[in-house]
Amino acid sequence: GSWRRGLGSWRRAPGAAAMLQPLLLCLLCVSVALLLPLDVWSLLNRCFAGWFEGAAGSPLGARSTPSRLFTKSELSRYTGEKGSEGLYLAVLGQVFDVSKGKKHYGPGGSYSFFAGRDACRAFVSGDFTENGLVDDVSGLSPSEMLSLQEWLAFYKKEYLFKGKLIGPYYDHTGEATQALIDIELTVMHCKKLKAESELENKIFPSCNSEWTSTKGGRVWCSSRSGGIERNWAGVPRKLYKPGLRNHRCACVRTTGPPSNQPSSAQNRGDLDNPTLQEYEGCHSLSDSCAIPDT
């Protein structure tokens, strides 16, 4: 009875209750913590570590939760051969279990040479000799680097991630190396260039073209030229890029506001874009232009 009366007095004193609640909660947490087995604490620690690492992000979409680290020697034992420990391969230091693709990656498969190693360069070089089955991607072109990133995305989607390979892309603690970070920056730059190119092709689709020995060359525009379907055809123009002498034929919209000024009241489309030049001897609004032999 006395403890109930005491509790009632705390209820009547909101200020004191507010001070007591955090203390009671703290005592409860400590009591529970003391009762938890060590293996439970270990599990909680791994879970929370994974959350924090995941929030930090990682190069090329690498899994940031705690994972196994492989040496090259250890990975070489995962070739799918009889008695081997499994069927794994690595791409840019990320290790995947490709057992479900055994007919491709296992012994006798068309891509068995990828098993048990990181031969990421070969994914884009097509060199499947021992000299080409390496993880060194130096000297690859931007488009090849972008293609390699797409291969990595494929394996992340289709196969089970198993860990990281200690080497040029991950150190002995599983942290990304500067080499991997540099690759990520290159890939990001490539994606930016690709997006800019796709936008340019949408605004300025390529012309149709033909050449005959009797009539010479001709370029013309249609509502599907350049592989871009649209509700306008446009007129042919030479499209130049800053700093370059070469040009390509682009179909240019002739009505509505400029693409870079969508709220403008102008009604000449992109005809006044400074990177464009008319074809000599061709009417400015003709959808077809003859290209004289030079």
C-alpha angles and dihedrals in degrees: 000000000000094000090051090052090048091051090050091055090054090052089054091053106061093177094057092042091055089054093047098049097070090047093051091047091050092050090049092051092049091049092051091046092054090053095051116102118238093248090057090051089051091052093049091048092054092048096051092043089055091052093052094045090049091054091055095060125219139228119282092358094294113177106259099193116104109285141169119277117221129199117215089251092054094047091050088067092065100078099121091245118142108285094016121132095243143301114287138153134181134223118193090341097310114119122216134187105232096177092124087061093051094133088061103034102026127089110307092013123133091249100033090124089073093060120106096011147061105253095157095146091064091059089074104019096053089217104136097174120111089260090055098043094084139117095233108112098174114135096024115139121248091254090051091050090052090049090051090052088053090053089052090051089051093055092045089055100041105033140046116264111229106175146288133302117231107232140077094345105037128032127220090278094052094253120140114258125227088256091061092045089052090052091051091052090050091050091049090052091049091051090051092051091047092051091049091049092049091050091049091050090051093051095038109027116193119262127245111250140190140171131200130179091236101044103023121216131342136181125195142167133233135168089266103036116131089025090280114125112210143148094254135057104203132194129277119263136166107251116205129189119220111270095012128104096201122085140188131216112258132184110233128204113238103194137053128031123321114275091241093048105043093166094053120118091221117119103199099093111214097329092115095053106132093223091065131087130185122241111252115254093013123116110250093238099038115121091212131050132187116229111213118218112258 
